[in-house]
Amino acid sequence: MVEELAQADDAISACVDAAAWALPEHELIAALDAAHRLQQRLAAVTLTLIREVDGRGTARTQGASCTAVWLRERLRLTVPAARRLVDLATVLDTGNPGIRQALADGHLSLDQARVITDTAATVQATAGTQAADKAVSLLTDWASQFDPTHLRKLGTRILDHVAPDIADAAAQAALDAEARRAARDRHLTLSEQTDGRLRLTGTLDTETAGLLRAAIDPLTAPSGPDDSRSPGQRRHDALAEVCRLALRTGELPDSGGDSAQLVVTTTYDALTRQLSSGTLDTGLSLSPETVRRLACDATILPTVLGGTGQILDVGRQRRLITGPLRRALVLRDRGCAFPGCDRPPRWCHAHHIHHWADGGPTSLSNAVLLCGHHHRHLHHSDWTVQLGRDGHPEFVPPAWLDPEQLPRRNHYHRRT
């Protein structure tokens, strides 16, 4: 298979720099159709390979928490996109051979295949296998005429065609299935921008959407006739106010052993002169004006750094890595330090590099942040962790995974 895919890669490479402008219109359209069909057939091959990787447990063997995370690291996919591929590969492997064959023949796109598998699962649960097979056949035929969005709308009334005697009762089942999909697909992503801002993207389920609107709508009204903020800016400011209100309640759960709080880092020189620019423990930079304002209306826990960025004051040592010592660890590692993991500090444990039970000290030079999965993995695998010359953690893979055992680092939390 590898050799055949290499041959296909060579053939496609020859087309990349081809002079598309020289093609007559009918050949241009034919080439576009052929490229799209080839993309769909390659998707079928990709799903087959992903299913085999998932079935073998390759991801966990190589230290990832699941196949989706491994695909993110290997293929540079987002985790939601990788998870959708794993789910579809599983469904097509355990049933629905007609959908898999239509995809392999280039008659379906991946999005159309997802719509048909979702619809088939609903029909299977409500009307049985025979009706589900009819639904797959019908929707596969319709896929040549309708895009995924329209195909999903048609799928909501598919039982009118394949099982009319139970169509009304199944309509409720379809609504329930849609609610389950909404719960499955819910997510919120916080992406750090290069200028210190955060970009929020995600999909909220119906209940959470209602909660968000109920919380921010009262705060989004213009403050007066001179309020020049756009609607988007007012929603932003409303969300900030909701967060402030939540922090003031004191009822939020602890985060890594500490109460929810802002931690601002400043240099020693700036601290001795006056409060100046700072950095949150999440890595986001704050202007001097913002730091001064926070000093007035919020609790700031300063972490004092020397001129070279060394942490000068993190509190006394203890067996448990909590309080000032944990805050120093968060400032250094910024999240799970295992290569390829993007889990934030609040999801992480503090791990003693040289075990405390074996005489290892509770200190910054003997600690590393690890999420629950990688904490367990490090204890039960041949991976080792050490601090590099710059004082940051690096992980040495087992020889069977990398014969040269070159140290690896996490790049997801890197700050520039």
KAPECOR-V238098 format. One record per backbone hydrogen bond with DSSP energy under -1.0 kcal/mol. NH is the residue of the N-H (numbers start at 1). CO is the residue of the C=O. E is the energy in kcal/mol with one decimal. If there is no record, write none. Layout:
# KAPECOR-V238098
nh;co;e
NH;CO;E
NH;CO;E
This chain:
# KAPECOR-V238098
nh;co;e
5;1;-2.6
6;2;-2.0
7;3;-2.0
8;4;-2.2
9;5;-2.3
10;6;-2.1
11;7;-2.2
12;8;-2.4
13;9;-2.5
14;10;-1.6
15;12;-1.1
16;12;-1.0
18;15;-1.1
20;18;-1.7
22;19;-1.4
23;20;-1.4
28;24;-2.5
29;25;-2.4
30;26;-1.9
31;27;-2.6
32;28;-2.0
33;29;-2.5
34;30;-2.3
35;31;-2.6
36;32;-2.4
37;33;-2.4
38;34;-2.4
39;35;-2.2
40;36;-1.9
41;37;-2.1
42;38;-2.6
43;39;-1.5
44;40;-1.5
45;41;-1.6
46;42;-2.7
47;43;-2.4
48;44;-1.8
49;45;-2.2
50;46;-2.6
51;47;-2.4
52;48;-1.7
53;49;-2.5
54;50;-2.7
55;51;-2.5
56;52;-2.0
58;53;-1.8
61;57;-2.0
62;58;-1.7
63;60;-1.5
64;59;-2.5
70;66;-2.0
71;67;-2.7
72;68;-1.9
73;69;-1.8
74;70;-2.7
75;71;-3.1
82;78;-2.6
83;79;-2.9
84;80;-2.0
85;81;-1.7
86;82;-2.3
87;83;-2.6
88;84;-2.3
89;85;-2.7
90;86;-2.2
91;87;-2.2
92;88;-2.6
93;89;-1.5
94;90;-1.9
100;96;-1.7
101;97;-2.5
102;98;-2.1
103;99;-2.2
104;100;-2.4
105;101;-2.0
106;103;-1.2
107;102;-2.7
113;109;-2.4
114;110;-2.2
115;111;-2.0
116;112;-2.4
117;113;-2.5
118;114;-2.5
119;115;-2.4
120;116;-2.8
121;117;-2.1
122;118;-1.7
123;119;-2.5
124;120;-2.8
125;121;-1.8
126;122;-1.3
127;123;-3.6
128;124;-1.0
132;128;-1.9
133;129;-2.6
134;130;-1.9
135;131;-2.4
136;132;-2.4
137;133;-2.2
138;134;-2.5
139;135;-2.9
140;136;-2.4
141;137;-1.7
142;138;-2.2
143;139;-1.4
144;141;-1.2
145;142;-2.4
146;142;-1.9
151;147;-2.7
152;148;-2.2
153;149;-1.7
154;150;-2.3
155;151;-2.0
156;152;-1.0
157;154;-1.3
158;155;-1.3
160;157;-1.4
161;158;-1.7
162;158;-1.8
163;159;-2.1
166;163;-1.7
170;166;-2.1
171;167;-1.3
174;170;-2.4
175;171;-1.8
176;172;-2.3
177;173;-2.4
178;174;-2.4
179;175;-2.0
180;176;-2.0
181;177;-2.3
182;178;-2.3
183;179;-2.0
184;180;-2.4
185;181;-2.6
187;203;-1.9
189;201;-3.7
191;199;-2.5
193;197;-3.4
196;193;-1.7
199;191;-2.6
201;189;-2.0
203;187;-2.0
209;205;-2.7
210;206;-2.0
211;207;-2.2
212;208;-2.7
213;209;-2.4
214;210;-2.5
215;211;-1.8
216;212;-2.6
217;213;-2.5
219;216;-1.3
220;217;-1.4
227;224;-1.8
234;230;-2.3
235;231;-2.1
236;232;-2.0
237;233;-2.4
238;234;-2.1
239;235;-2.2
240;236;-2.0
241;237;-2.0
242;238;-2.3
243;239;-2.1
244;240;-2.1
245;241;-2.6
246;242;-2.2
247;243;-2.3
248;244;-2.0
249;245;-1.0
255;258;-3.8
258;255;-1.0
265;279;-2.7
266;303;-1.2
268;305;-2.2
271;267;-2.1
272;268;-2.3
273;269;-1.6
274;270;-2.2
278;286;-1.4
279;265;-1.3
280;284;-2.9
283;280;-1.9
286;278;-3.0
291;287;-2.3
292;288;-2.4
293;289;-2.1
294;290;-2.7
295;291;-1.9
296;293;-1.1
297;293;-1.6
298;294;-2.0
301;262;-1.1
303;264;-1.2
305;266;-1.4
306;310;-2.7
309;306;-1.8
312;304;-2.5
322;320;-1.5
325;322;-1.1
327;323;-2.2
328;324;-2.2
329;325;-2.0
330;326;-2.7
331;327;-2.1
332;328;-1.6
333;329;-2.9
334;330;-2.1
336;343;-2.5
337;369;-2.6
341;338;-2.0
347;344;-1.7
348;345;-2.3
349;370;-4.0
351;368;-3.1
353;366;-2.1
358;355;-1.1
359;356;-1.8
360;355;-2.4
363;361;-1.2
366;363;-1.5
367;364;-1.2
368;351;-1.6
370;349;-2.7
375;371;-2.5
376;372;-2.1
377;373;-2.5
378;374;-2.2
379;375;-1.4
380;376;-1.5
384;396;-1.8
386;394;-2.4
388;392;-3.2
391;388;-2.0
394;386;-3.0
395;408;-3.1
396;384;-2.7
401;398;-1.1
402;398;-2.2
405;402;-1.8
408;395;-3.0
